[in-house]
Amino acid sequence: MNVSVADARNNLTRILQRVEQGEKITICRHGKPVVDLVPASSAQREPRKFGTLKGKIKILDTDWAKPQNDLEAWLKGDV
């Protein structure tokens, strides 16, 4: 089915419903095809694979309390 840009603008909801039902609709400007509206293919996602980053992440500093200790030292005036 071919529709003009003005018709597409005014009837977008109805046009999208027809596309969802499987119909291909071509939007034309000055009688020339500009774009085809077709139903989107449902993308198949692969299931998540846990552990894919194992061994790739390194924790460099294990002293998680250090920032707190630095703050306390600064508040006491030791720094």
N, C-alpha and C positions, 0 to 999 in steps of 0.2 A: 504494500500500500504506500502511495506517495502522498505527503502532506506538505503544505507550504510552511515557511517559518512562522508566519502569523497564526496559522491554524495550530501549529505545534505549541506556540506560546499560550494560546487561549485554551487549549484542550490537553495540556500536558498530562494531567492525571489520567484521563481516559486513554491517551496514547500509551502511557506506561503500563496500564492494566492490560492492554492488548499485547504489548511486548512480553509481559510476564506470562501470558498464556501461550507464548511461542511464536507470535507473528513478527515478521520482519517489517519494519517501517522505515521508509526513506524520507528524510526531510530535504526539501528542495528550495533553492533560492532562485527566483526568476526562471523557474522551470528546469533548472539544472540540479542534479543530485549533489548534496553537500555532505550528508552524513547518514549512515545506516544505524538504526537502533535495533539491536538483536538481544535476546535474552543472555544474561551473563552465565558463563559456565561456572558451575559450583567448583571451587578450588578444593582439592583434596589435600588436607594437611597431614603431614607425617606426625605420628605420636611423638611426644617429647621423650628424649633419651636422657635419663638422669646419669650423671657422672661423666659427661662429655668434657668437662673442664678439669677433671681429676689430674693432678700433677702439673697443671698449667698456672695455678695461682700460688704465689709465695707470699707469706706474711713476713715482712722484714723486721718489724718491731713488735716484740711480744710483751713489752712493758706497757700495758693498757692504762695503768694508773699514773704514768709519768706526767701527762699534762696536768693532772690534779696536783701532783707533788710540786710541779713548777709553779702552779698558781698559789699554793700554800706558801712556798718559799718567797714568792714575790710579795704576797700580802704581809709576811713577817718582816720583810725588808732584807732578807738574806741574799737577794740577787743583786 
